[in-house]
Amino acid sequence: MGVCDAIRHNALVGKPTAMSAPHLPKVAGIDPMVPVSTHTALPPEGALSAPGAFIQDRLAGWVSDLTTLHELTERLAATSTLDSALSELLNAGAALVGAGRGLLVLEPADGGGPCRTIGLGLTHADLGHIETVPRGATPYGRFLDGHAGADTPLASPDILGDTGLDPRCREVAARLGYAASYSLPLATGTAGRLGAAVWLYDEPAEPLERQCHLVGVYGRYAAEHLARLLELERARADAAVIAEELFPSRLPRVPGVRLAARHRAAPGGGGDWYDALPLPDDALGLAVGSVGGSGPTALAAMGRLRAGLRAYAVMEGEDPVAVLSDLELLLRLTEPSRAATALYAYCEPDRRSIVLAGAGHTPPLVIGDRRTEYVETSLSAPLGMLSCWEAPSVEFTPRPGETVLLYTDGLLRRTGDSMDRAFARLHAAAAGVPKAARRDPGAVADHILHTVLPEGTDRSDGTEDVVVLAARFD
């Protein structure tokens, strides 16, 4: 028999209601001593009512609150980026306190960043007006600056009528049309102060005690989630900086060819790379590759492979097969459990001659006025997959004005299509490069990236880098 059924049974048989009232423990951070919601009304004095009706209403209110918190925290937990979590927190808090607008300021106490301000129902101009209020006169400013007593939620039920507030605070409130606010600091025991959320009311108002309790419970969970995402974003930013340092600081200038490179780093830190290095007799070595895995270990492996390829290209660059064979040996010695793909091309721009070899890598694409086609390369295994890697080289001659495009398979995988469809999509994008843009390898690379991976449709799973290296032959 459930609690509610027991109450009804005791009432019918005439048992004392005091004996039937259950002891209500704290559940999921909700304190049963906090007053009930406004929808739970006390029975009129002297009126005849079921003895357990009031307790049933209280139970119903707590169940409703638990359900609401469960739904909101699940939605917050589903966010995987800092920006999406901040927006979710601001919207959920507004629903809990019954506000229509608000802003959230992210400003970690350790100064490590990132720092952001987002608004709900406020334009950038509105946020600019709010920022003209002296920082110390705002609840979030006092909290973020560590003022004494500013580490608890603060309600301002009548901003326009509170003469104790800074005049500029009342002036901005009147200009933007809000009359009350409720501010909630965001902090954790380990990360310290993270930021503060402020919700705004169009009329003088103050959230009920139960609403404050609910948004406080939600805010504590949200702060822990934000702290985790903040650390993850910092780690990703550090990895991106390291990855950029591993790429060429500038592309070489070799007579007869112009180069351009584009790199889209994966949020999780992939291992794609490229290189271009001048060789004796005005020759040029071009390379792209991809190391399996993600994160710091993939970046370290990528750095070793790129450095190794540069050395091998200087020693025996005219023979791409020998270069990749040496690279395979290096991988086997330094990363015995890791696989990698690579493509190396030895170019003589004055003769417009290219000799290349690939190890499990995607084929180059030749783009010109009269043709757009993939270079026929032989099938080969990735480096580190076989006991002894070997594949024949391929030689071809680009025509004057044609661009040779080298790229990593992240360009194809991020589309979310099958590989056949992704190859067709890339070919169509290359064939559609405007004639005016074909004179500039950078414009060619940009057009292909924006066409194959238009904004909003990039289906990255967090580990796929994209590298594009374009060489236009005069």
Sine and cosine of phi, psi and omega as CSV:
sin_phi,cos_phi,sin_psi,cos_psi,sin_omega,cos_omega
0.00,0.00,0.78,-0.62,0.00,-1.00
-0.96,0.30,0.12,-0.99,-0.02,-1.00
-0.89,0.46,-0.73,0.68,-0.04,-1.00
-0.91,0.42,-0.65,0.76,0.02,-1.00
-0.90,0.43,-0.62,0.78,0.01,-1.00
-0.90,0.44,-0.63,0.78,0.01,-1.00
-0.90,0.44,-0.70,0.71,0.00,-1.00
-0.89,0.45,-0.65,0.76,-0.03,-1.00
-0.90,0.44,-0.71,0.71,0.00,-1.00
-0.89,0.45,-0.61,0.79,0.02,-1.00
-0.91,0.41,-0.62,0.78,-0.05,-1.00
-0.94,0.34,-0.60,0.80,-0.06,-1.00
-1.00,0.01,0.01,1.00,0.12,-0.99
1.00,0.09,0.29,0.96,0.03,-1.00
-0.96,0.28,0.50,-0.87,-0.01,-1.00
-0.87,0.49,0.71,-0.71,-0.01,-1.00
-0.93,0.37,-0.46,0.89,-0.01,-1.00
-0.88,0.48,-0.54,0.84,0.00,-1.00
-0.97,0.22,-0.37,0.93,-0.08,-1.00
-1.00,-0.02,-0.22,0.98,-0.03,-1.00
-0.96,0.30,0.86,-0.51,-0.03,-1.00
-0.97,0.24,0.39,-0.92,0.12,-0.99
-0.99,0.12,0.86,-0.52,-0.13,-0.99
-0.99,-0.17,0.94,-0.35,-0.01,-1.00
-0.98,0.18,0.20,-0.98,0.14,-0.99
-0.95,0.32,0.72,-0.69,-0.04,-1.00
-0.79,-0.61,0.83,-0.56,0.11,-0.99
0.79,0.61,0.62,0.79,0.08,-1.00
1.00,0.09,0.02,1.00,0.00,-1.00
-0.99,-0.11,0.84,-0.55,-0.07,-1.00
-1.00,0.03,0.85,-0.52,-0.02,-1.00
-0.92,0.38,-0.25,0.97,0.02,-1.00
-0.99,0.15,-0.21,0.98,0.07,-1.00
-0.93,0.36,0.68,-0.73,-0.04,-1.00
-0.82,0.57,0.46,-0.89,-0.03,-1.00
-0.95,0.31,0.23,-0.97,0.01,-1.00
-0.92,0.40,0.27,-0.96,-0.06,-1.00
-0.91,0.41,-0.38,0.93,-0.03,-1.00
-0.97,0.24,-0.15,0.99,0.04,-1.00
-0.99,-0.11,0.95,-0.30,-0.08,-1.00
-0.98,-0.19,0.60,-0.80,0.08,-1.00
-0.96,0.28,0.57,-0.82,0.02,-1.00
-0.93,0.38,0.55,-0.83,0.03,-1.00
-0.85,0.52,0.56,-0.83,-0.03,-1.00
-0.88,0.48,0.77,-0.64,0.03,-1.00
1.00,0.07,-0.13,0.99,-0.04,-1.00
-0.98,0.20,0.51,-0.86,0.03,-1.00
-1.00,0.06,0.82,-0.57,0.02,-1.00
-0.55,-0.83,0.28,-0.96,0.04,-1.00
-0.88,0.47,0.72,-0.70,-0.08,-1.00
-0.85,0.52,-0.51,0.86,-0.05,-1.00
-0.99,-0.12,0.15,0.99,-0.10,-1.00
-0.89,0.45,-0.67,0.75,-0.05,-1.00
-0.91,0.42,-0.67,0.74,0.01,-1.00
-0.91,0.40,-0.61,0.79,0.04,-1.00
-0.88,0.47,-0.65,0.76,0.03,-1.00
-0.90,0.44,-0.63,0.77,0.02,-1.00
-0.90,0.44,-0.70,0.71,0.04,-1.00
-0.87,0.49,-0.68,0.74,0.02,-1.00
-0.89,0.47,-0.64,0.77,0.03,-1.00
-0.90,0.43,-0.68,0.74,0.01,-1.00
-0.92,0.39,-0.64,0.77,0.04,-1.00
-0.88,0.47,-0.66,0.75,0.03,-1.00
-0.89,0.46,-0.68,0.73,0.01,-1.00
-0.90,0.43,-0.69,0.73,0.03,-1.00
-0.87,0.49,-0.67,0.74,0.01,-1.00
-0.89,0.46,-0.69,0.72,0.00,-1.00
-0.89,0.46,-0.74,0.67,0.01,-1.00
-0.89,0.46,-0.63,0.77,0.01,-1.00
-0.88,0.48,-0.71,0.70,-0.01,-1.00
-0.90,0.43,-0.68,0.73,-0.05,-1.00
-0.94,0.35,-0.65,0.76,0.01,-1.00
-0.94,0.34,-0.53,0.85,0.08,-1.00
-0.90,0.43,-0.68,0.74,0.02,-1.00
-0.90,0.43,-0.63,0.78,0.03,-1.00
-0.92,0.38,-0.67,0.74,-0.01,-1.00
-0.90,0.44,-0.42,0.91,0.00,-1.00
-0.97,0.25,-0.24,0.97,0.01,-1.00
-0.97,0.25,0.67,-0.75,-0.06,-1.00
-0.88,-0.47,-0.06,1.00,0.05,-1.00
-0.84,-0.55,0.40,-0.92,-0.03,-1.00
-0.90,0.44,-0.67,0.74,-0.02,-1.00
-0.89,0.45,-0.70,0.72,-0.01,-1.00
-0.92,0.39,-0.59,0.81,0.03,-1.00
-0.92,0.39,-0.65,0.76,0.02,-1.00
-0.89,0.46,-0.69,0.72,0.01,-1.00
-0.90,0.43,-0.67,0.74,0.01,-1.00
-0.90,0.44,-0.68,0.73,0.02,-1.00
-0.88,0.48,-0.71,0.70,-0.04,-1.00
-0.90,0.43,-0.67,0.74,0.01,-1.00
-0.93,0.36,-0.69,0.72,-0.01,-1.00
-0.90,0.43,-0.67,0.74,0.03,-1.00
-0.89,0.46,-0.62,0.78,0.03,-1.00
-0.88,0.47,-0.64,0.77,0.03,-1.00
-0.92,0.40,-0.61,0.79,-0.05,-1.00
-0.95,0.32,-0.59,0.81,-0.04,-1.00
-0.99,-0.15,-0.03,1.00,0.06,-1.00
0.96,0.27,0.56,0.83,0.01,-1.00
-0.97,-0.26,0.36,-0.93,-0.02,-1.00
-0.97,-0.23,-0.38,0.93,-0.05,-1.00
-0.68,-0.73,0.17,-0.99,0.03,-1.00
0.09,-1.00,0.04,-1.00,0.07,-1.00
-0.54,-0.84,0.44,-0.90,0.01,-1.00
-0.75,-0.66,0.78,-0.63,0.01,-1.00
-0.93,-0.37,0.87,-0.49,0.08,-1.00
-0.98,-0.20,0.89,-0.45,-0.03,-1.00
-0.49,-0.87,0.99,0.11,-0.06,-1.00
-0.83,0.55,0.62,-0.79,-0.06,-1.00
-0.92,0.40,-0.45,0.89,-0.03,-1.00
-0.98,0.20,-0.06,1.00,0.05,-1.00
0.95,0.30,0.15,0.99,-0.03,-1.00
-0.99,0.17,-0.12,0.99,0.01,-1.00
0.93,0.38,0.03,-1.00,-0.03,1.00
-0.98,0.21,0.43,-0.90,0.05,-1.00
-0.94,-0.34,0.75,-0.66,-0.04,-1.00
-0.57,-0.82,0.45,-0.89,0.14,-0.99
-0.77,-0.64,0.83,-0.55,0.04,-1.00
-0.83,-0.55,0.43,-0.90,-0.04,-1.00
-0.84,-0.55,0.41,-0.91,0.11,-0.99
-0.86,-0.51,0.92,-0.39,-0.05,-1.00
0.95,0.30,0.27,0.96,0.01,-1.00
-0.81,-0.59,0.70,-0.71,0.05,-1.00
-0.99,0.15,0.14,-0.99,0.07,-1.00
-0.88,0.47,-0.58,0.81,0.05,-1.00
-0.91,0.41,-0.64,0.77,0.04,-1.00
-0.88,0.47,-0.71,0.71,0.03,-1.00
-0.89,0.46,-0.58,0.81,0.06,-1.00
-0.89,0.45,-0.64,0.76,0.04,-1.00
-0.90,0.44,-0.67,0.74,0.00,-1.00
-0.90,0.44,-0.57,0.82,0.00,-1.00
-0.94,0.33,-0.24,0.97,0.06,-1.00
-0.98,0.22,-0.24,0.97,0.08,-1.00
-0.94,0.33,0.72,-0.70,0.03,-1.00
-0.78,0.63,0.74,-0.67,-0.11,-0.99
-0.82,0.57,-0.65,0.76,-0.02,-1.00
-0.93,0.37,-0.25,0.97,0.00,-1.00
-1.00,-0.01,-0.08,1.00,0.01,-1.00
-0.98,-0.22,0.56,-0.83,0.03,-1.00
-0.87,0.50,-0.67,0.74,-0.03,-1.00
-0.93,0.36,-0.54,0.84,0.04,-1.00
-0.92,0.40,-0.68,0.73,0.02,-1.00
-0.90,0.43,-0.60,0.80,0.01,-1.00
-0.93,0.36,-0.74,0.67,-0.06,-1.00
-0.92,0.40,-0.48,0.88,0.01,-1.00
-1.00,0.08,-0.03,1.00,0.09,-1.00
0.97,0.24,0.46,0.89,0.03,-1.00
-0.92,0.40,0.52,-0.85,-0.02,-1.00
-0.88,0.47,0.70,-0.72,0.06,-1.00
0.98,0.22,0.10,1.00,-0.04,-1.00
-0.97,-0.24,0.47,0.88,-0.01,-1.00
-0.95,-0.32,0.28,0.96,0.04,-1.00
-0.83,-0.57,0.38,-0.92,0.03,-1.00
-0.84,0.54,0.51,-0.86,-0.06,-1.00
-0.69,-0.73,0.79,-0.62,0.05,-1.00
-0.96,-0.27,0.70,-0.71,0.12,-0.99
-0.87,-0.48,1.00,0.03,-0.16,-0.99
-0.95,0.31,-0.32,0.95,-0.03,-1.00
-0.52,-0.85,0.99,0.13,-0.08,-1.00
-0.91,0.43,-0.70,0.71,-0.07,-1.00
-0.92,0.38,-0.50,0.87,-0.03,-1.00
-1.00,-0.07,-0.06,1.00,-0.02,-1.00
-1.00,-0.01,0.98,-0.18,-0.05,-1.00
-0.95,0.32,-0.22,0.98,0.02,-1.00
-0.98,0.21,-0.21,0.98,0.00,-1.00
-0.98,0.19,0.35,-0.94,0.07,-1.00
-0.87,0.49,0.72,-0.70,-0.03,-1.00
-0.82,0.57,-0.59,0.81,0.00,-1.00
-0.91,0.41,-0.55,0.84,0.04,-1.00
-0.89,0.45,-0.71,0.71,0.02,-1.00
-0.93,0.36,-0.58,0.81,-0.01,-1.00
-0.90,0.43,-0.71,0.71,0.01,-1.00
-0.92,0.39,-0.63,0.77,0.03,-1.00
-0.87,0.49,-0.69,0.72,0.02,-1.00
-0.91,0.41,-0.60,0.80,-0.03,-1.00
-0.93,0.36,-0.64,0.77,-0.04,-1.00
-1.00,0.00,-0.15,0.99,0.12,-0.99
0.99,0.12,0.50,0.87,0.13,-0.99
-0.88,-0.47,0.50,-0.87,-0.13,-0.99
-0.85,-0.53,-0.16,0.99,-0.02,-1.00
-0.45,-0.89,0.33,-0.95,-0.01,-1.00
-0.52,-0.86,0.37,-0.93,0.12,-0.99
-0.69,-0.72,0.82,-0.57,-0.11,-0.99
-0.91,-0.42,0.67,-0.74,-0.02,-1.00
-0.79,-0.62,0.88,-0.47,0.09,-1.00
-0.95,0.30,0.51,-0.86,0.03,-1.00
-0.88,-0.47,0.88,-0.47,-0.05,-1.00
-0.42,-0.91,0.38,-0.92,0.12,-0.99
-0.78,-0.62,0.28,-0.96,-0.01,-1.00
-0.93,0.38,-0.49,0.87,-0.04,-1.00
-1.00,-0.10,-0.67,0.74,-0.05,-1.00
-1.00,0.08,-0.31,0.95,-0.04,-1.00
0.97,0.23,-0.48,-0.88,-0.03,-1.00
-0.93,0.37,0.76,-0.65,0.06,-1.00
-0.94,-0.34,-0.60,0.80,-0.06,-1.00
0.16,-0.99,-0.33,-0.94,0.00,-1.00
-0.42,-0.91,0.52,-0.85,0.06,-1.00
-0.90,-0.43,0.64,-0.77,0.02,-1.00
-0.77,-0.64,0.81,-0.59,0.05,-1.00
-0.94,-0.35,0.63,-0.77,-0.16,-0.99
-0.90,-0.44,0.61,-0.79,0.02,-1.00
-0.91,-0.41,0.59,-0.80,0.00,-1.00
-0.97,0.25,-0.39,0.92,0.00,-1.00
-0.82,-0.58,0.35,-0.94,0.10,-1.00
-0.81,0.59,0.80,-0.59,-0.09,-1.00
-0.29,-0.96,0.28,-0.96,0.06,-1.00
-0.49,-0.87,0.75,-0.66,-0.02,-1.00
-0.90,0.44,0.52,-0.85,0.05,-1.00
-0.91,0.41,0.32,-0.95,-0.03,-1.00
-0.86,0.50,-0.62,0.79,0.00,-1.00
-0.93,0.37,-0.60,0.80,0.06,-1.00
-0.89,0.45,-0.66,0.75,0.04,-1.00
-0.88,0.47,-0.64,0.77,0.00,-1.00
-0.90,0.44,-0.70,0.72,-0.03,-1.00
-0.91,0.42,-0.71,0.70,-0.03,-1.00
-0.94,0.35,-0.45,0.89,0.08,-1.00
-0.92,0.38,-0.69,0.72,0.06,-1.00
-0.88,0.48,-0.72,0.69,0.00,-1.00
-0.90,0.45,-0.66,0.75,-0.03,-1.00
-0.90,0.44,-0.59,0.81,0.03,-1.00
-0.91,0.40,-0.66,0.75,0.06,-1.00
-0.91,0.41,-0.68,0.73,-0.03,-1.00
-0.89,0.46,-0.62,0.78,-0.01,-1.00
-0.89,0.45,-0.65,0.76,0.04,-1.00
-0.90,0.44,-0.65,0.76,0.02,-1.00
-0.91,0.41,-0.67,0.74,0.02,-1.00
-0.89,0.45,-0.63,0.78,0.00,-1.00
-0.88,0.47,-0.65,0.76,0.03,-1.00
-0.91,0.41,-0.71,0.70,0.00,-1.00
-0.91,0.40,-0.55,0.84,0.02,-1.00
-0.90,0.43,-0.70,0.71,0.04,-1.00
-0.90,0.44,-0.63,0.78,0.02,-1.00
-0.90,0.43,-0.67,0.74,0.00,-1.00
-0.92,0.39,-0.60,0.80,0.05,-1.00
-0.90,0.43,-0.67,0.75,0.02,-1.00
-0.90,0.45,-0.65,0.76,0.02,-1.00
-0.91,0.42,-0.63,0.77,0.01,-1.00
-0.90,0.43,-0.66,0.75,0.04,-1.00
-0.89,0.45,-0.66,0.75,0.01,-1.00
-0.91,0.42,-0.62,0.78,0.01,-1.00
-0.90,0.43,-0.63,0.78,0.03,-1.00
-0.90,0.43,-0.69,0.72,0.02,-1.00
-0.89,0.45,-0.67,0.74,0.00,-1.00
-0.88,0.47,-0.68,0.73,-0.01,-1.00
-0.91,0.42,-0.56,0.83,0.03,-1.00
-0.93,0.37,-0.41,0.91,0.00,-1.00
-0.99,0.14,-0.24,0.97,0.02,-1.00
-1.00,0.06,0.32,-0.95,0.02,-1.00
-0.86,0.51,0.69,-0.72,0.04,-1.00
-0.93,0.36,-0.50,0.87,0.09,-1.00
-0.42,-0.91,0.41,-0.91,0.02,-1.00
-1.00,0.03,0.60,-0.80,-0.06,-1.00
-0.95,0.33,0.40,-0.92,0.09,-1.00
-0.96,-0.27,0.92,-0.38,-0.01,-1.00
-0.85,-0.53,0.76,-0.65,-0.01,-1.00
-0.83,0.55,0.70,-0.71,0.07,-1.00
1.00,-0.07,-0.07,1.00,-0.02,-1.00
-0.52,-0.86,0.58,-0.81,0.09,-1.00
-0.85,-0.53,0.65,-0.76,-0.13,-0.99
-0.88,-0.48,0.46,-0.89,0.13,-0.99
-0.46,-0.89,0.60,-0.80,-0.01,-1.00
-0.72,-0.70,0.55,-0.83,0.06,-1.00
-0.72,-0.70,0.62,-0.79,-0.02,-1.00
-0.66,-0.75,0.82,-0.57,0.13,-0.99
-0.92,-0.39,0.94,-0.34,-0.04,-1.00
-0.97,0.24,0.61,-0.79,0.07,-1.00
-0.98,0.21,0.56,-0.83,0.03,-1.00
-0.83,0.56,-0.58,0.82,-0.01,-1.00
-1.00,0.09,-0.05,1.00,0.01,-1.00
0.99,0.17,1.00,0.00,0.01,-1.00
-1.00,0.03,-0.14,-0.99,-0.05,-1.00
-0.83,-0.56,0.48,0.88,0.03,-1.00
-0.99,0.15,0.52,-0.85,-0.05,-1.00
-0.47,-0.88,0.22,-0.98,0.08,-1.00
-0.53,-0.85,0.27,-0.96,0.06,-1.00
-0.38,-0.92,0.45,-0.90,0.09,-1.00
-0.55,-0.84,0.84,-0.54,-0.06,-1.00
-0.67,-0.74,0.68,-0.73,0.06,-1.00
-0.95,0.30,0.61,-0.79,-0.02,-1.00
-0.84,-0.54,0.22,-0.98,0.00,-1.00
-0.84,0.55,0.42,-0.91,0.03,-1.00
0.89,0.45,0.59,0.81,0.05,-1.00
0.86,0.52,0.46,0.89,0.08,-1.00
-1.00,0.06,0.16,-0.99,-0.08,-1.00
-0.61,-0.80,0.72,-0.69,0.08,-1.00
-0.96,-0.29,0.79,-0.61,0.02,-1.00
-0.87,-0.49,0.67,-0.74,-0.04,-1.00
-0.54,-0.84,0.58,-0.82,0.19,-0.98
-0.68,-0.73,0.45,-0.89,-0.01,-1.00
-0.29,-0.96,0.18,-0.98,-0.02,-1.00
-0.56,-0.83,0.78,-0.62,0.02,-1.00
-0.98,-0.18,0.69,-0.72,0.01,-1.00
-0.91,0.42,0.56,-0.83,0.02,-1.00
0.99,-0.12,-0.08,-1.00,-0.01,-1.00
-0.49,-0.87,0.16,-0.99,0.03,-1.00
1.00,0.05,-0.19,-0.98,-0.09,-1.00
-0.86,0.52,-0.60,0.80,-0.02,-1.00
-0.92,0.40,-0.62,0.79,0.05,-1.00
-0.92,0.39,-0.61,0.80,0.04,-1.00
-0.90,0.43,-0.65,0.76,0.02,-1.00
-0.90,0.43,-0.69,0.72,0.03,-1.00
-0.90,0.44,-0.65,0.76,0.03,-1.00
-0.88,0.48,-0.67,0.75,0.02,-1.00
-0.89,0.45,-0.64,0.77,0.01,-1.00
-0.92,0.40,-0.67,0.74,-0.01,-1.00
-0.91,0.40,-0.68,0.74,-0.01,-1.00
-0.90,0.44,-0.68,0.73,0.02,-1.00
-0.90,0.43,-0.64,0.77,0.03,-1.00
-0.90,0.43,-0.67,0.75,-0.01,-1.00
-0.90,0.44,-0.62,0.79,0.03,-1.00
-0.87,0.50,-0.67,0.75,0.00,-1.00
-0.92,0.39,-0.69,0.72,-0.02,-1.00
-0.93,0.38,-0.58,0.82,0.01,-1.00
-0.91,0.42,-0.60,0.80,0.04,-1.00
-0.92,0.39,-0.63,0.78,-0.05,-1.00
-0.97,0.25,-0.66,0.75,-0.09,-1.00
-0.57,-0.82,0.72,0.69,-0.08,-1.00
-0.90,0.44,-0.42,0.91,-0.01,-1.00
-0.93,0.36,-0.27,0.96,-0.03,-1.00
-0.88,-0.47,1.00,0.00,-0.04,-1.00
-0.85,0.52,-0.54,0.84,0.02,-1.00
-0.90,0.44,-0.68,0.73,0.02,-1.00
-0.90,0.43,-0.62,0.78,0.02,-1.00
-0.88,0.48,-0.73,0.69,-0.01,-1.00
-0.95,0.32,-0.52,0.85,0.07,-1.00
-0.89,0.45,-0.70,0.72,0.05,-1.00
-0.90,0.43,-0.61,0.79,0.01,-1.00
-0.91,0.41,-0.59,0.81,0.04,-1.00
-0.91,0.42,-0.62,0.78,0.04,-1.00
-0.91,0.41,-0.66,0.75,0.04,-1.00
-0.88,0.48,-0.69,0.72,0.01,-1.00
-0.89,0.46,-0.65,0.76,-0.04,-1.00
-0.91,0.42,-0.55,0.83,-0.03,-1.00
-0.99,0.15,-0.60,0.80,-0.10,-1.00
-0.99,-0.12,-0.50,0.87,-0.03,-1.00
-0.71,-0.71,0.94,0.34,-0.14,-0.99
-0.90,0.44,-0.36,0.93,-0.03,-1.00
-0.96,-0.26,0.22,0.98,-0.07,-1.00
-0.88,-0.47,0.58,-0.81,0.08,-1.00
-0.95,-0.32,0.37,-0.93,0.00,-1.00
-0.46,-0.89,0.47,-0.88,0.14,-0.99
-0.93,-0.36,0.43,-0.90,-0.01,-1.00
-0.37,-0.93,0.44,-0.90,0.11,-0.99
-0.66,-0.76,0.77,-0.64,0.02,-1.00
-0.81,-0.59,0.73,-0.68,-0.01,-1.00
-0.81,-0.58,0.77,-0.63,0.09,-1.00
-0.99,-0.16,0.88,-0.47,-0.12,-0.99
-0.91,-0.42,0.66,-0.75,0.16,-0.99
-0.88,-0.48,1.00,-0.03,-0.13,-0.99
-0.87,0.50,-0.56,0.83,-0.03,-1.00
-0.91,0.41,-0.48,0.88,0.05,-1.00
-0.99,-0.16,-0.07,1.00,-0.10,-0.99
0.76,0.65,0.77,0.64,-0.02,-1.00
-0.88,-0.47,0.69,-0.73,0.02,-1.00
-0.74,-0.68,0.79,-0.62,0.14,-0.99
-0.89,-0.46,0.81,-0.59,-0.08,-1.00
-0.68,-0.74,0.33,-0.94,0.10,-0.99
-0.60,-0.80,0.58,-0.81,-0.02,-1.00
-0.79,-0.62,0.55,-0.84,0.05,-1.00
-0.88,-0.48,1.00,-0.02,0.01,-1.00
0.91,0.42,0.36,0.93,-0.09,-1.00
-0.97,-0.23,0.35,-0.94,0.01,-1.00
-0.92,0.39,0.57,-0.82,-0.08,-1.00
-0.96,0.27,0.52,-0.86,0.08,-1.00
-0.90,0.43,0.30,-0.95,0.00,-1.00
-0.82,-0.57,0.81,-0.59,0.02,-1.00
-0.99,-0.13,0.79,-0.61,-0.08,-1.00
-0.84,-0.54,0.86,-0.51,0.03,-1.00
-0.50,-0.86,-0.01,-1.00,-0.01,-1.00
-0.93,0.36,-0.49,0.87,-0.09,-1.00
-0.95,-0.31,-0.15,0.99,0.01,-1.00
-0.41,-0.91,0.49,-0.87,0.19,-0.98
-0.64,-0.76,0.96,-0.28,-0.12,-0.99
-0.48,-0.87,0.45,-0.89,0.07,-1.00
-0.98,0.19,0.58,-0.82,0.06,-1.00
-0.97,0.23,0.77,-0.64,0.01,-1.00
-0.95,0.32,0.94,-0.34,0.04,-1.00
-0.90,-0.43,0.42,-0.91,-0.01,-1.00
-0.98,0.22,0.46,-0.89,0.05,-1.00
-0.93,0.38,0.67,-0.74,0.00,-1.00
-0.48,-0.88,0.42,-0.91,0.00,-1.00
-1.00,0.06,0.45,-0.89,0.12,-0.99
-0.88,0.48,0.35,-0.94,0.05,-1.00
-0.92,0.40,0.65,-0.76,0.03,-1.00
1.00,0.03,0.01,1.00,-0.04,-1.00
-1.00,-0.07,-0.51,0.86,-0.04,-1.00
-0.91,-0.42,0.28,-0.96,0.01,-1.00
-0.92,0.40,-0.48,0.88,0.04,-1.00
-0.52,-0.85,0.91,-0.42,-0.03,-1.00
-0.99,0.11,0.66,-0.75,0.08,-1.00
-0.31,-0.95,0.66,-0.75,0.06,-1.00
-0.40,-0.92,0.53,-0.85,0.01,-1.00
-0.96,0.29,0.41,-0.91,0.06,-1.00
-1.00,0.04,0.24,-0.97,0.00,-1.00
-0.78,-0.63,0.67,-0.75,0.02,-1.00
-0.86,-0.51,0.69,-0.72,0.07,-1.00
-0.49,-0.87,0.24,-0.97,-0.09,-1.00
-0.82,-0.57,0.94,-0.35,0.10,-1.00
-0.95,0.32,0.58,-0.81,0.02,-1.00
-0.99,0.14,0.31,-0.95,0.02,-1.00
-0.84,0.54,0.73,-0.68,0.02,-1.00
1.00,0.05,-0.06,1.00,0.00,-1.00
-1.00,0.06,0.46,-0.89,0.02,-1.00
-0.91,-0.43,0.74,-0.67,0.08,-1.00
-0.98,-0.19,0.83,-0.56,-0.07,-1.00
-0.95,-0.30,0.87,-0.50,0.14,-0.99
-0.96,-0.28,0.61,-0.79,-0.11,-0.99
-0.40,-0.92,0.25,-0.97,0.07,-1.00
-0.97,-0.22,0.28,-0.96,-0.10,-1.00
-0.95,0.31,-0.13,0.99,0.11,-0.99
-0.87,0.49,-0.51,0.86,0.06,-1.00
-0.88,0.47,-0.55,0.84,0.00,-1.00
-1.00,0.09,-0.67,0.74,-0.09,-1.00
-0.94,0.34,-0.52,0.85,-0.02,-1.00
-0.93,0.37,-0.27,0.96,0.04,-1.00
-0.94,0.34,-0.42,0.91,-0.07,-1.00
0.99,0.14,-0.02,1.00,0.00,-1.00
-1.00,0.03,0.19,-0.98,0.18,-0.98
-0.91,0.42,0.32,-0.95,-0.06,-1.00
-0.89,0.46,-0.63,0.78,0.02,-1.00
-0.87,0.49,-0.72,0.69,0.01,-1.00
-0.92,0.38,-0.58,0.81,0.01,-1.00
-0.92,0.40,-0.66,0.75,0.07,-1.00
-0.88,0.48,-0.68,0.73,0.02,-1.00
-0.90,0.44,-0.62,0.78,0.02,-1.00
-0.90,0.43,-0.67,0.74,0.03,-1.00
-0.91,0.42,-0.66,0.75,0.00,-1.00
-0.89,0.46,-0.68,0.73,0.01,-1.00
-0.90,0.43,-0.62,0.78,0.03,-1.00
-0.91,0.42,-0.66,0.76,0.01,-1.00
-0.92,0.38,-0.66,0.75,0.01,-1.00
-0.91,0.40,-0.41,0.91,-0.04,-1.00
-1.00,-0.03,0.15,0.99,0.04,-1.00
-0.91,0.42,0.81,-0.58,0.01,-1.00
-0.85,0.53,0.54,-0.84,-0.04,-1.00
-0.87,0.50,-0.62,0.79,0.00,-1.00
-0.90,0.44,-0.53,0.85,-0.02,-1.00
-0.98,0.20,-0.30,0.95,-0.07,-1.00
-0.95,0.32,-0.21,0.98,0.04,-1.00
-0.98,0.22,-0.28,0.96,-0.07,-1.00
-0.87,-0.49,0.91,-0.42,-0.02,-1.00
-0.88,0.48,-0.51,0.86,0.06,-1.00
-0.91,0.42,-0.64,0.77,0.04,-1.00
-0.92,0.39,-0.58,0.81,0.06,-1.00
-0.89,0.46,-0.74,0.68,-0.01,-1.00
-0.89,0.46,-0.68,0.74,-0.01,-1.00
-0.91,0.42,-0.68,0.74,0.00,-1.00
-0.88,0.47,-0.68,0.73,-0.03,-1.00
-0.92,0.40,-0.69,0.73,0.02,-1.00
-0.87,0.49,-0.73,0.68,-0.05,-1.00
-0.94,0.34,-0.43,0.90,0.01,-1.00
-0.99,0.11,-0.70,0.72,-0.01,-1.00
-0.95,0.30,-0.62,0.78,-0.02,-1.00
-0.81,-0.58,0.94,0.33,0.01,-1.00
-0.89,0.45,0.41,-0.91,-0.02,-1.00
-0.85,0.53,0.71,-0.70,0.04,-1.00
1.00,-0.02,-0.19,0.98,-0.01,-1.00
-0.88,-0.47,0.15,0.99,0.01,-1.00
-0.96,0.29,0.94,-0.35,-0.07,-1.00
-0.99,-0.12,0.82,0.57,0.01,-1.00
-0.96,0.29,0.64,-0.77,0.07,-1.00
-1.00,-0.07,0.19,0.98,0.06,-1.00
0.99,-0.11,-0.11,0.99,-0.05,-1.00
-0.81,-0.59,-0.06,1.00,-0.08,-1.00
-0.99,-0.14,0.95,-0.32,0.18,-0.98
-0.96,0.29,0.28,-0.96,0.15,-0.99
-0.76,-0.65,0.80,-0.59,0.07,-1.00
-0.80,-0.61,0.74,-0.68,0.07,-1.00
-0.75,-0.66,0.79,-0.61,0.03,-1.00
-0.82,-0.58,0.90,-0.45,-0.06,-1.00
-0.93,-0.38,0.72,-0.69,0.03,-1.00
-0.80,-0.60,0.90,-0.43,0.02,-1.00
-0.99,-0.17,0.82,-0.58,-0.04,-1.00
-0.99,-0.13,0.78,-0.63,-0.01,-1.00
-0.97,0.24,0.00,0.00,0.00,0.00
